[in-house]
Amino acid sequence: MPKAGIIYNDVKPIAVRVAIEIKDKLTAAGWDVCMTSSIGGILGYSNPESPVCHTPLDGLTPPGFDSEMKFAIVLGGDGTVLAASRQVAPCGIPILAVNTGHMGFLTETYLNQLPQAIEQAMAGEYEIEERAMLTVKVLRGESVLWEALCLNEMVLHREPLTSMCHFEIAIGRHAPVDIAADGVIVSTPTGSTAYSLSAGGPVVTPGVPALQLVPICPHSLASRALVFPDTEPVNIYPVNIPRLVMVVDGNGGCYVFSEDRVYLERSPYSVKFIRLQPPEFFRILREKLGWGLPHIAKPTSVELP
C-alpha cells in the first residue's frame, strides 16, 4: 500500500477542510495517509528568563512520517512550507506545496488546480527540485545550546532593533572581519528572495551552491552583501552587545549572549519540492515579484504621442 502525508496549517479553516478531503480521496484510492499540523515544525520562542528553547533536528519529524512515504502534501502559505520543510527534510520526503495563503512564493500549485495536481502526484508524474538548507547552531564553548534547520535565512540582531551592533564574522578559514550594522543575515539561495532581498542582497538562483552574508543597515560603505561558496562554514561572534536575538526563517529562535557564537553550515539535509512542470525560477520571479516587467507603464486608456 503506497503511503502519503498531509501537513496543513490548522489555523486556517480552508486548509483543515481541504486536508480532510485529500485524505478521503487518497484513502479511497488505496493509499495509507498520515496527517499532521505544521505547528509541529514551528521553532519555539525564547524569552530572557528562558533564553534557550531547543528541539533536536530529528525531533520535529511527525509520527508516521518516514522514508517510505512517497510524498507529503503541504497546505498553507510560505510559513507553513518553511515549518513543513523542517518536519520532512530529515526523512527525505518530497513535498507538494499548495498555496492557501497570500504570496505563496515557495508553493507549487493552487486550490483550483488541486485535483489535477493530486492525480499527477499519485502517478509520479513530476520532477524533484532540491533546495539547500542550513544547519544553525548556538554554541557556548563546544556545547550545543540550540540548533535548527533553516531553508531561508538566519537573522541576528539587537532587541529591539534600534542601534548599532558589532559582529566578528569568520567565513571558512578566511581571516575574521568586523561588521558594524543593525544586524546580519546569512541566507540560502532560496532565502535570497526573502528578508535578504529587502535588506539589499542579490537574488541567487536556487541551483547556485552559494550562501550570502547581508548586513542590515550597515554603518559603513564598505559593508555590503557577500556571496560565498556553501562549502564554507560561518562563525559569528557578538562583540559589543551583551544579548542578541536570533530568528530562523522568520520563526523561532533564541537569545545569543556575549560568550556564545553562532555557527552555520550547509546541512546534509535538503528540501525536495515536487514540480508538476519543469522548474522555471524566472517565471516565479515575474509572477510573484514583477521581475523583468517593462519599467514604463503603457496606459491603454489614452492615446500616446
Backbone hydrogen bonds in HBPLUS format (Angstrom, degrees):
<---DONOR---> <-ACCEPTOR-->    atom                        ^
c    i                          cat <-CA-CA->   ^        H-A-AA   ^      H-
h    n   atom  resd res      DA  || num        DHA   H-A  angle D-A-AA Bond
n    s   type  num  typ     dist DA aas  dist angle  dist       angle   num
A0032-ASP N   A0002-PRO O   2.79 MM  30  6.12 170.7  1.80 162.5 164.5     1
A0070-LYS N   A0003-LYS O   2.83 MM  67  5.87 157.6  1.88 155.7 157.0     2
A0004-ALA N   A0032-ASP O   2.90 MM  28  6.29 158.1  1.95 162.0 167.2     3
A0034-CYS N   A0004-ALA O   3.06 MM  30  6.53 152.5  2.14 148.2 156.5     4
A0005-GLY N   A0071-PHE O   2.96 MM  66  6.36 150.2  2.05 142.3 150.1     5
A0073-ILE N   A0005-GLY O   2.83 MM  68  6.19 157.6  1.88 147.4 144.0     6
A0006-ILE N   A0034-CYS O   2.84 MM  28  6.26 140.0  2.00 157.2 165.9     7
A0036-THR N   A0006-ILE O   2.94 MM  30  6.37 145.5  2.06 162.2 172.9     8
A0007-ILE N   A0073-ILE O   2.83 MM  66  6.17 164.2  1.85 156.0 160.4     9
A0075-LEU N   A0007-ILE O   2.83 MM  68  6.29 157.5  1.88 156.4 164.2    10
A0008-TYR N   A0036-THR O   3.21 MM  28  6.73 152.1  2.29 150.2 158.1    11
A0038-SER N   A0008-TYR O   2.91 MM  30  5.55 154.7  1.97 143.6 142.8    12
A0009-ASN N   A0075-LEU O   3.07 MM  66  6.34 136.8  2.27 159.9 171.4    13
A0012-LYS N   A0009-ASN O   3.16 MM   3  5.84 156.7  2.22 118.3 124.0    14
A0015-ALA N   A0012-LYS O   3.01 MM   3  5.37 123.3  2.35 107.9 121.7    15
A0016-VAL N   A0012-LYS O   3.16 MM   4  6.53 155.2  2.23 153.9 161.3    16
A0017-ARG N   A0013-PRO O   2.92 MM   4  6.15 164.1  1.95 153.2 157.3    17
A0018-VAL N   A0014-ILE O   2.96 MM   4  6.09 166.2  1.98 148.0 151.9    18
A0019-ALA N   A0015-ALA O   2.93 MM   4  5.97 150.1  2.02 140.1 148.7    19
A0020-ILE N   A0016-VAL O   3.20 MM   4  6.47 155.8  2.26 148.0 152.5    20
A0021-GLU N   A0017-ARG O   3.12 MM   4  6.43 156.5  2.18 146.1 152.9    21
A0022-ILE N   A0018-VAL O   2.86 MM   4  6.10 157.5  1.91 153.0 158.5    22
A0023-LYS N   A0019-ALA O   2.99 MM   4  6.19 159.6  2.03 146.2 152.0    23
A0024-ASP N   A0020-ILE O   3.03 MM   4  6.27 161.8  2.06 149.6 153.7    24
A0025-LYS N   A0021-GLU O   3.02 MM   4  6.25 156.2  2.08 144.8 151.5    25
A0026-LEU N   A0022-ILE O   2.89 MM   4  6.12 167.2  1.90 160.2 162.4    26
A0027-THR N   A0023-LYS O   2.88 MM   4  5.94 163.5  1.90 152.3 157.6    27
A0028-ALA N   A0024-ASP O   2.98 MM   4  6.05 157.9  2.03 143.7 149.5    28
A0029-ALA N   A0025-LYS O   3.20 MM   4  6.42 132.2  2.44 133.7 145.8    29
A0029-ALA N   A0026-LEU O   3.05 MM   3  5.03 130.1  2.31  94.0 108.0    30
A0031-TRP N   A0026-LEU O   2.95 MM   5  5.30 159.1  1.99 143.7 142.8    31
A0030-GLY N   A0027-THR O   2.98 MM   3  5.14 160.5  2.02 108.2 112.8    32
A0040-GLY N   A0037-SER O   3.42 MM   3  6.25 166.9  2.44 117.0 118.8    33
A0041-GLY N   A0038-SER O   2.93 MM   3  5.55 162.1  1.96 118.5 124.2    34
A0042-ILE N   A0039-ILE O   3.13 MM   3  5.23 164.8  2.16 107.4 111.9    35
A0047-ASN N   A0050-SER O   3.20 MM   3  5.14 166.7  2.22 114.9 118.2    36
A0050-SER N   A0047-ASN O   2.87 MM   3  5.14 131.0  2.12 108.4 122.7    37
A0255-TYR N   A0051-PRO O   3.22 MM 204  5.17 161.4  2.25 140.0 145.2    38
A0059-GLY N   A0056-PRO O   2.90 MM   3  5.10 153.1  1.97 109.2 118.1    39
A0065-PHE N   A0062-PRO O   3.18 MM   3  5.66 163.1  2.21 131.2 134.6    40
A0069-MET N   A0066-ASP O   3.09 MM   3  5.81 168.3  2.10 122.7 126.4    41
A0072-ALA N   A0094-PRO O   2.84 MM  22  6.26 142.3  1.98 151.8 164.1    42
A0096-LEU N   A0072-ALA O   2.82 MM  24  6.18 156.2  1.88 150.0 157.0    43
A0074-VAL N   A0096-LEU O   2.86 MM  22  5.98 164.6  1.89 141.3 145.7    44
A0098-VAL N   A0074-VAL O   2.73 MM  24  5.90 174.3  1.74 175.3 174.7    45
A0076-GLY N   A0098-VAL O   3.18 MM  22  6.47 170.0  2.19 175.0 177.9    46
A0100-THR N   A0076-GLY O   2.98 MM  24  4.67 159.6  2.02 111.0 117.1    47
A0081-VAL N   A0077-GLY O   3.10 MM   4  6.47 154.1  2.17 149.0 156.6    48
A0082-LEU N   A0078-ASP O   2.91 MM   4  6.18 156.6  1.97 152.0 157.9    49
A0083-ALA N   A0079-GLY O   3.05 MM   4  6.29 158.3  2.10 145.7 151.1    50
A0084-ALA N   A0080-THR O   2.84 MM   4  6.01 163.0  1.87 150.5 155.8    51
A0085-SER N   A0081-VAL O   2.89 MM   4  6.01 145.7  2.01 144.6 153.4    52
A0086-ARG N   A0083-ALA O   3.21 MM   3  5.54 129.2  2.48 102.9 114.4    53
A0087-GLN N   A0084-ALA O   2.97 MM   3  4.93 125.7  2.27  94.4 109.7    54
A0088-VAL N   A0084-ALA O   3.04 MM   4  6.32 149.1  2.14 156.5 163.1    55
A0089-ALA N   A0085-SER O   2.99 MM   4  5.59 153.9  2.06 143.0 148.8    56
A0091-CYS N   A0088-VAL O   2.95 MM   3  5.44 142.6  2.09 115.2 126.2    57
A0092-GLY N   A0088-VAL O   3.09 MM   4  6.27 119.3  2.48 143.9 159.4    58
A0092-GLY N   A0089-ALA O   3.02 MM   3  4.97 147.8  2.13 102.4 112.5    59
A0095-ILE N   A0272-LYS O   2.83 MM 177  6.29 156.7  1.88 164.4 171.0    60
A0274-ILE N   A0095-ILE O   2.86 MM 179  5.70 168.4  1.88 150.8 147.9    61
A0108-GLU N   A0097-ALA O   2.82 MM  11  5.36 159.6  1.86 134.5 140.2    62
A0109-THR N   A0097-ALA O   3.26 MM  12  6.69 156.9  2.32 155.9 161.9    63
A0099-ASN N   A0109-THR O   2.86 MM  10  6.21 169.2  1.88 163.4 161.1    64
A0107-THR N   A0104-GLY O   3.22 MM   3  5.13 150.1  2.31  98.5 107.4    65
A0113-GLN N   A0110-TYR O   2.99 MM   3  5.39 152.0  2.07 110.8 119.8    66
A0114-LEU N   A0111-LEU O   3.12 MM   3  4.94 165.1  2.15 104.5 108.4    67
A0117-ALA N   A0113-GLN O   3.10 MM   4  6.25 156.5  2.16 150.1 157.4    68
A0118-ILE N   A0114-LEU O   2.87 MM   4  6.07 159.6  1.91 165.7 168.8    69
A0119-GLU N   A0115-PRO O   3.17 MM   4  6.42 158.1  2.22 143.7 149.5    70
A0120-GLN N   A0116-GLN O   2.98 MM   4  6.27 157.7  2.03 151.3 156.8    71
A0121-ALA N   A0117-ALA O   2.94 MM   4  6.19 157.5  1.99 147.0 153.6    72
A0122-MET N   A0118-ILE O   2.86 MM   4  6.07 164.7  1.89 155.8 159.3    73
A0123-ALA N   A0119-GLU O   3.06 MM   4  6.19 146.0  2.18 141.3 150.3    74
A0124-GLY N   A0120-GLN O   2.97 MM   4  6.03 110.7  2.46 136.0 152.8    75
A0125-GLU N   A0120-GLN O   2.86 MM   5  4.98 152.9  1.94 152.6 151.0    76
A0124-GLY N   A0121-ALA O   3.08 MM   3  5.01 150.7  2.17  98.5 107.7    77
A0127-GLU N   A0275-ARG O   2.92 MM 148  5.10 170.2  1.93 149.8 151.9    78
A0275-ARG N   A0127-GLU O   2.79 MM 148  5.10 168.0  1.81 153.9 154.5    79
A0129-GLU N   A0273-PHE O   2.89 MM 144  5.13 167.0  1.91 150.8 155.2    80
A0273-PHE N   A0129-GLU O   2.84 MM 144  5.13 169.7  1.85 151.8 148.4    81
A0131-ARG N   A0271-VAL O   2.83 MM 140  5.16 155.8  1.89 148.0 156.3    82
A0271-VAL N   A0131-ARG O   2.98 MM 140  5.16 159.1  2.03 152.3 152.3    83
A0267-SER N   A0133-MET O   2.83 MM 134  5.36 170.2  1.83 131.9 134.8    84
A0134-LEU N   A0150-CYS O   2.73 MM  16  4.88 160.6  1.77 145.4 152.4    85
A0150-CYS N   A0134-LEU O   2.84 MM  16  4.88 146.5  1.96 148.1 152.2    86
A0135-THR N   A0265-GLU O   2.85 MM 130  5.52 167.9  1.86 168.3 172.4    87
A0265-GLU N   A0135-THR O   3.20 MM 130  5.52 148.3  2.31 143.1 152.3    88
A0136-VAL N   A0148-ALA O   2.93 MM  12  5.34 175.0  1.94 164.3 166.0    89
A0148-ALA N   A0136-VAL O   2.92 MM  12  5.34 140.7  2.08 145.6 155.1    90
A0137-LYS N   A0263-TYR O   2.84 MM 126  5.12 158.0  1.88 156.3 161.6    91
A0263-TYR N   A0137-LYS O   2.82 MM 126  5.12 166.4  1.84 149.8 154.5    92
A0138-VAL N   A0146-TRP O   2.86 MM   8  5.15 154.6  1.92 144.8 147.2    93
A0145-LEU N   A0138-VAL O   2.78 MM   7  5.54 157.7  1.83 161.5 169.0    94
A0139-LEU N   A0261-ARG O   2.92 MM 122  5.45 167.8  1.94 163.2 165.9    95
A0261-ARG N   A0139-LEU O   2.97 MM 122  5.45 146.8  2.08 151.8 160.7    96
A0140-ARG N   A0143-SER O   3.02 MM   3  5.40 156.3  2.07 150.7 157.2    97
A0143-SER N   A0140-ARG O   3.23 MM   3  5.40 158.6  2.28 125.1 123.6    98
A0188-THR N   A0152-ASN O   3.06 MM  36  5.72 166.9  2.07 163.4 165.1    99
A0249-ASP N   A0153-GLU O   2.87 MM  96  5.33 174.2  1.87 167.4 169.2   100
A0154-MET N   A0186-VAL O   2.95 MM  32  5.34 158.4  1.99 150.1 156.6   101
A0186-VAL N   A0154-MET O   2.99 MM  32  5.34 157.8  2.04 150.5 157.6   102
A0155-VAL N   A0247-VAL O   2.83 MM  92  5.19 162.5  1.87 157.3 162.9   103
A0247-VAL N   A0155-VAL O   2.85 MM  92  5.19 158.9  1.89 150.0 157.2   104
A0156-LEU N   A0184-VAL O   2.98 MM  28  5.47 162.9  2.01 158.7 164.0   105
A0184-VAL N   A0156-LEU O   2.98 MM  28  5.47 152.2  2.06 148.2 156.7   106
A0157-HIS N   A0245-VAL O   3.07 MM  88  5.67 168.7  2.08 159.0 161.3   107
A0245-VAL N   A0157-HIS O   2.85 MM  88  5.67 171.0  1.86 176.9 174.5   108
A0162-THR N   A0160-PRO O   2.88 MM   2  5.70 121.6  2.23 114.7  97.9   109
A0165-CYS N   A0181-ALA O   2.77 MM  16  5.48 160.0  1.81 143.5 149.4   110
A0181-ALA N   A0165-CYS O   2.97 MM  16  5.48 151.8  2.05 152.5 159.5   111
A0239-VAL N   A0166-HIS O   3.04 MM  73  5.36 153.8  2.12 158.0 150.2   112
A0167-PHE N   A0179-ILE O   2.87 MM  12  5.23 154.5  1.93 146.4 155.0   113
A0179-ILE N   A0167-PHE O   2.87 MM  12  5.23 161.2  1.91 151.2 157.6   114
A0168-GLU N   A0237-TYR O   2.95 MM  69  5.10 170.8  1.96 153.9 156.2   115
A0237-TYR N   A0168-GLU O   2.85 MM  69  5.10 161.2  1.88 150.6 156.8   116
A0169-ILE N   A0177-VAL O   2.84 MM   8  5.35 165.2  1.86 158.6 162.1   117
A0177-VAL N   A0169-ILE O   2.85 MM   8  5.35 156.9  1.90 142.6 148.1   118
A0170-ALA N   A0235-ASN O   2.90 MM  65  5.20 165.2  1.92 154.1 159.1   119
A0235-ASN N   A0170-ALA O   2.92 MM  65  5.20 161.1  1.95 152.4 158.6   120
A0174-HIS N   A0171-ILE O   3.06 MM   3  5.71 152.2  2.14 142.4 143.7   121
A0172-GLY N   A0233-PRO O   2.74 MM  61  5.11 164.9  1.76 161.5 164.2   122
A0219-HIS N   A0180-ALA O   2.92 MM  39  5.66 171.0  1.92 151.0 149.3   123
A0182-ASP N   A0216-ILE O   2.88 MM  34  5.40 146.9  1.99 172.4 170.1   124
A0216-ILE N   A0183-GLY O   2.74 MM  33  4.96 170.1  1.75 143.7 140.5   125
A0185-ILE N   A0214-VAL O   2.83 MM  29  4.99 145.6  1.95 136.9 148.2   126
A0214-VAL N   A0185-ILE O   2.79 MM  29  4.99 165.1  1.82 149.3 154.2   127
A0187-SER N   A0212-GLN O   2.88 MM  25  5.28 161.0  1.92 151.4 157.7   128
A0212-GLN N   A0187-SER O   3.02 MM  25  5.28 149.7  2.12 145.5 151.1   129
A0192-SER N   A0189-PRO O   3.10 MM   3  5.02 152.9  2.17  98.6 107.0   130
A0194-ALA N   A0191-GLY O   2.97 MM   3  5.07 161.7  2.00 113.8 115.8   131
A0197-LEU N   A0194-ALA O   3.14 MM   3  5.58 131.4  2.39 108.3 120.1   132
A0198-SER N   A0194-ALA O   3.41 MM   4  6.85 155.8  2.47 149.4 155.7   133
A0198-SER N   A0195-TYR O   3.05 MM   3  5.19 114.1  2.50  99.4 114.8   134
A0199-ALA N   A0195-TYR O   2.99 MM   4  6.30 138.4  2.17 145.8 158.5   135
A0201-GLY N   A0196-SER O   2.71 MM   5  5.13 156.9  1.76 158.9 151.8   136
A0200-GLY N   A0197-LEU O   3.12 MM   3  5.23 162.1  2.15 106.9 110.4   137
A0208-VAL N   A0205-THR O   3.10 MM   3  5.92 172.0  2.11 131.7 134.1   138
A0210-ALA N   A0208-VAL O   2.81 MM   2  5.56 132.6  2.03 111.2  96.1   139
A0230-ASP N   A0209-PRO O   3.18 MM  21  5.63 160.2  2.22 120.1 118.7   140
A0211-LEU N   A0228-PHE O   2.85 MM  17  5.57 162.1  1.89 166.0 172.2   141
A0228-PHE N   A0211-LEU O   2.95 MM  17  5.57 161.9  1.98 150.8 156.5   142
A0213-LEU N   A0226-LEU O   2.79 MM  13  5.13 155.9  1.84 149.9 157.3   143
A0226-LEU N   A0213-LEU O   2.84 MM  13  5.13 157.0  1.89 146.6 154.5   144
A0223-SER N   A0220-SER O   3.21 MM   3  5.46 158.1  2.26 106.0 112.3   145
A0232-GLU N   A0229-PRO O   3.20 MM   3  5.87 167.8  2.22 117.9 120.9   146
A0234-VAL N   A0264-LEU O   2.85 MM  30  5.08 162.7  1.88 150.6 154.8   147
A0264-LEU N   A0234-VAL O   2.88 MM  30  5.08 158.5  1.93 148.8 154.1   148
A0236-ILE N   A0262-VAL O   2.86 MM  26  5.05 155.1  1.92 145.3 153.1   149
A0262-VAL N   A0236-ILE O   2.92 MM  26  5.05 165.3  1.95 147.8 151.7   150
A0258-SER N   A0242-PRO O   3.26 MM  16  4.98 133.0  2.49 130.1 126.2   151
A0244-LEU N   A0256-VAL O   2.70 MM  12  4.98 166.6  1.72 152.0 156.9   152
A0256-VAL N   A0244-LEU O   2.70 MM  12  4.98 165.5  1.72 140.6 145.0   153
A0246-MET N   A0254-CYS O   2.90 MM   8  5.46 158.4  1.95 152.6 159.9   154
A0254-CYS N   A0246-MET O   3.19 MM   8  5.46 129.2  2.46 127.1 141.1   155
A0248-VAL N   A0252-GLY O   3.00 MM   4  6.04 165.8  2.02 169.9 168.6   156
A0251-ASN N   A0248-VAL O   2.94 MM   3  5.60 158.2  1.98 119.3 126.2   157
A0260-ASP N   A0257-PHE O   2.92 MM   3  5.34 164.7  1.94 120.0 124.1   158
A0283-ARG N   A0280-GLU O   3.13 MM   3  5.45 126.7  2.43 103.0 116.2   159
A0284-ILE N   A0280-GLU O   3.31 MM   4  6.75 153.6  2.38 148.5 155.5   160
A0285-LEU N   A0281-PHE O   2.99 MM   4  6.36 154.1  2.05 149.1 156.7   161
A0286-ARG N   A0282-PHE O   2.97 MM   4  6.22 152.5  2.05 144.4 151.2   162
A0287-GLU N   A0283-ARG O   2.91 MM   4  6.16 167.0  1.92 154.0 157.3   163
A0288-LYS N   A0284-ILE O   2.86 MM   4  5.82 169.0  1.87 154.8 158.0   164
A0289-LEU N   A0285-LEU O   2.91 MM   4  5.21 146.3  2.02 127.5 138.4   165
A0291-TRP N   A0285-LEU O   3.17 MM   6  5.39 169.0  2.19 119.1 116.9   166
A0290-GLY N   A0286-ARG O   3.06 MM   4  4.35 134.2  2.28 110.5 117.1   167
